[in-house]
Amino acid sequence: MQFRHLSLLFIFLLSFTLVFQHSIKSDLPLSWDVWYHLRISRQFCEGEFVWDAGSFGPEGRPHIYPPLFHLFTALLYTITGIPLEIIAQVMAPFLFAASIVSFYFLVKEVVNEKVALISCLLAAVCPILLDRGTSYTPEVVAFILFNVGVTFFLKGKWVITGLLGGLLVLTHGIASVAFFSVIFTYCIFSFLIFKENYWKLFFQVVIMSILISSFWLFRSVTTFLPYGGMHVLSYYPQKLGWIQTVLGILGITCLSKDRKSIFILSCAGVLLLLTRNPFSLPYRFIEFLAFPVCMLAGIGLYHIVASKRVEFLVVIFLIAFAQGYWYTEKYTPVITEEEKTAFIWLSTNSVKGYTVMCEWRTAPVLAYFSDTPPIKGAYQFGALAVEERTKDTTVFYTTYPQSLLSKYETSHIYYGKEEQGYKYATPPFDKVYTSLQTGFYHC
């Protein structure tokens, strides 16, 4: 086996192991998002593709979130019969490792094989990428489609790029914005600097992507620009990795006025701007900014190694590894066994057709295990009166007016760590379930 194959195998195993060691620590998958995605996947298994009756009760909401990840998970569950929680734990390390390997092919296409191997080492221990990798969520699948899609675009393969672009639109909204922004920006600078016209290729890709995703695209427009806050710039090195950031700056000094440099700077520049935009969820674009930063870092570190200071490679990687490891080492499931037991109790004791009152962070986890719709839910796409529900929840847990119970057709009230964290008063209703930190009240 050639050295490069051994190196790539090592990077795959490293990426896999870094996430797998989190998966085996608990019987439950990590992250908050995963419970929404697993519940929707379960609904897809049951043939409920259009309407989500399991959140924002009693009305529910239309399925707006791109469906490909949920279809993929539903298919795995249908074929294997493995519980959804186990699928999430098993698949997370495989998907993360695959995303790093996909990055290898992109860097190899843009720069060269040696830089690709170094860049992948740094990406495998990048804090923000590890953060996403530990979660079984659509972003990691989007990483793969993003990297492979850009690779084929640079090769001029519009059919494959358009196919991947369409699949990306059906997987993750923000990833789609990042993908089309990167190739659009590269087309602009290639035309301005080298007088090379890639516009036909670009529009072929866009048209094919739209055709592939059109059956869902126009109902999920809001997922492409979800509103949220942004991190201060001084926080970026903590997310991207201090070593990756410093080496990335060094890598910029190694660039020249050639096509690879224009692509890297176009990619990094537009993604950096997207992390500062005021119109969407800008902090999530940092996840995609990590790829050109690691590519630049690989170029910078390659020049250090090329100058015969090989020992720096091991030292720098270990430091980068330490930050990435410590960043994710503290991660634990958002739900305890005590809460899981309480939610399962509700699944057999709730009143069919009625809702449960709880806070935002509780809602997706409770909905998954209890199969009872809360009045809130994860991700607000397609939901009605979100601000009103937020105000009503605060008012309810403060003064407990009966009118809100009627308004949302509520039969049970949950009072757990999230609700206690807001220092809400104890509900003045009959307590029908109790444990050390959880309780359900019937009204």
Secondary structure in CASP SS format (residue, H / E / C, confidence):
PFRMAT SS
TARGET T0000
AUTHOR 0000-0000-0000
METHOD secondary structure of the structure
MODEL  1
M C 1.00
Q C 1.00
F H 1.00
R H 1.00
H H 1.00
L H 1.00
S H 1.00
L H 1.00
L H 1.00
F H 1.00
I H 1.00
F H 1.00
L H 1.00
L H 1.00
S H 1.00
F H 1.00
T H 1.00
L H 1.00
V H 1.00
F H 1.00
Q H 1.00
H H 1.00
S H 1.00
I C 1.00
K C 1.00
S C 1.00
D C 1.00
L C 1.00
P C 1.00
L C 1.00
S C 1.00
W C 1.00
D H 1.00
V H 1.00
W H 1.00
Y H 1.00
H H 1.00
L H 1.00
R H 1.00
I H 1.00
S H 1.00
R H 1.00
Q H 1.00
F H 1.00
C H 1.00
E C 1.00
G C 1.00
E C 1.00
F C 1.00
V C 1.00
W E 1.00
D E 1.00
A C 1.00
G C 1.00
S C 1.00
F C 1.00
G C 1.00
P C 1.00
E C 1.00
G C 1.00
R E 1.00
P E 1.00
H C 1.00
I C 1.00
Y C 1.00
P C 1.00
P C 1.00
L H 1.00
F H 1.00
H H 1.00
L H 1.00
F H 1.00
T H 1.00
A H 1.00
L H 1.00
L H 1.00
Y H 1.00
T H 1.00
I H 1.00
T H 1.00
G C 1.00
I C 1.00
P C 1.00
L H 1.00
E H 1.00
I H 1.00
I H 1.00
A H 1.00
Q H 1.00
V H 1.00
M H 1.00
A H 1.00
P H 1.00
F H 1.00
L H 1.00
F H 1.00
A H 1.00
A H 1.00
S H 1.00
I H 1.00
V H 1.00
S H 1.00
F H 1.00
Y H 1.00
F H 1.00
L H 1.00
V H 1.00
K H 1.00
E H 1.00
V H 1.00
V C 1.00
N C 1.00
E H 1.00
K H 1.00
V H 1.00
A H 1.00
L H 1.00
I H 1.00
S H 1.00
C H 1.00
L H 1.00
L H 1.00
A H 1.00
A H 1.00
V C 1.00
C C 1.00
P H 1.00
I H 1.00
L H 1.00
L H 1.00
D H 1.00
R H 1.00
G H 1.00
T C 1.00
S C 1.00
Y C 1.00
T C 1.00
P H 1.00
E H 1.00
V H 1.00
V H 1.00
A H 1.00
F H 1.00
I H 1.00
L H 1.00
F H 1.00
N H 1.00
V H 1.00
G H 1.00
V H 1.00
T H 1.00
F H 1.00
F H 1.00
L H 1.00
K C 1.00
G C 1.00
K C 1.00
W H 1.00
V H 1.00
I H 1.00
T H 1.00
G H 1.00
L H 1.00
L H 1.00
G H 1.00
G H 1.00
L H 1.00
L H 1.00
V H 1.00
L C 1.00
T C 1.00
H C 1.00
G H 1.00
I H 1.00
A H 1.00
S H 1.00
V H 1.00
A H 1.00
F H 1.00
F H 1.00
S H 1.00
V H 1.00
I H 1.00
F H 1.00
T H 1.00
Y H 1.00
C H 1.00
I H 1.00
F H 1.00
S H 1.00
F H 1.00
L H 1.00
I H 1.00
F H 1.00
K C 1.00
E C 1.00
N C 1.00
Y C 1.00
W H 1.00
K H 1.00
L H 1.00
F H 1.00
F H 1.00
Q H 1.00
V H 1.00
V H 1.00
I H 1.00
M H 1.00
S H 1.00
I H 1.00
L H 1.00
I H 1.00
S H 1.00
S H 1.00
F H 1.00
W H 1.00
L H 1.00
F C 1.00
R C 1.00
S C 1.00
V H 1.00
T H 1.00
T H 1.00
F H 1.00
L C 1.00
P C 1.00
Y C 1.00
G C 1.00
G C 1.00
M C 1.00
H C 1.00
V C 1.00
L H 1.00
S H 1.00
Y H 1.00
Y H 1.00
P H 1.00
Q H 1.00
K H 1.00
L H 1.00
G C 1.00
W H 1.00
I H 1.00
Q H 1.00
T H 1.00
V H 1.00
L H 1.00
G H 1.00
I H 1.00
L H 1.00
G H 1.00
I H 1.00
T H 1.00
C C 1.00
L C 1.00
S C 1.00
K C 1.00
D C 1.00
R H 1.00
K H 1.00
S H 1.00
I H 1.00
F H 1.00
I H 1.00
L H 1.00
S H 1.00
C H 1.00
A H 1.00
G H 1.00
V H 1.00
L H 1.00
L H 1.00
L H 1.00
L H 1.00
T C 1.00
R C 1.00
N C 1.00
P C 1.00
F C 1.00
S C 1.00
L C 1.00
P H 1.00
Y H 1.00
R H 1.00
F H 1.00
I H 1.00
E H 1.00
F H 1.00
L H 1.00
A H 1.00
F H 1.00
P H 1.00
V H 1.00
C H 1.00
M H 1.00
L H 1.00
A H 1.00
G H 1.00
I H 1.00
G H 1.00
L H 1.00
Y H 1.00
H H 1.00
I H 1.00
V H 1.00
A H 1.00
S C 1.00
K C 1.00
R C 1.00
V C 1.00
E H 1.00
F H 1.00
L H 1.00
V H 1.00
V H 1.00
I H 1.00
F H 1.00
L H 1.00
I H 1.00
A H 1.00
F H 1.00
A H 1.00
Q H 1.00
G H 1.00
Y H 1.00
W H 1.00
Y H 1.00
T H 1.00
E H 1.00
K C 1.00
Y C 1.00
T C 1.00
P C 1.00
V C 1.00
I C 1.00
T C 1.00
E H 1.00
E H 1.00
E H 1.00
K H 1.00
T H 1.00
A H 1.00
F H 1.00
I H 1.00
W H 1.00
L H 1.00
S H 1.00
T H 1.00
N H 1.00
S C 1.00
V C 1.00
K C 1.00
G C 1.00
Y C 1.00
T E 1.00
V E 1.00
M E 1.00
C C 1.00
E C 1.00
W C 1.00
R C 1.00
T C 1.00
A H 1.00
P H 1.00
V H 1.00
L H 1.00
A H 1.00
Y H 1.00
F H 1.00
S H 1.00
D C 1.00
T C 1.00
P C 1.00
P E 1.00
I C 1.00
K C 1.00
G C 1.00
A C 1.00
Y C 1.00
Q C 1.00
F C 1.00
G C 1.00
A C 1.00
L C 1.00
A C 1.00
V H 1.00
E H 1.00
E H 1.00
R H 1.00
T H 1.00
K H 1.00
D H 1.00
T H 1.00
T H 1.00
V H 1.00
F H 1.00
Y H 1.00
T H 1.00
T H 1.00
Y C 1.00
P C 1.00
Q H 1.00
S H 1.00
L H 1.00
L H 1.00
S H 1.00
K H 1.00
Y C 1.00
E C 1.00
T E 1.00
S E 1.00
H E 1.00
I E 1.00
Y E 1.00
Y C 1.00
G C 1.00
K H 1.00
E H 1.00
E H 1.00
Q H 1.00
G H 1.00
Y C 1.00
K C 1.00
Y C 1.00
A C 1.00
T C 1.00
P C 1.00
P C 1.00
F C 1.00
D E 1.00
K E 1.00
V E 1.00
Y E 1.00
T E 1.00
S C 1.00
L C 1.00
Q C 1.00
T C 1.00
G E 1.00
F E 1.00
Y E 1.00
H E 1.00
C C 1.00
END
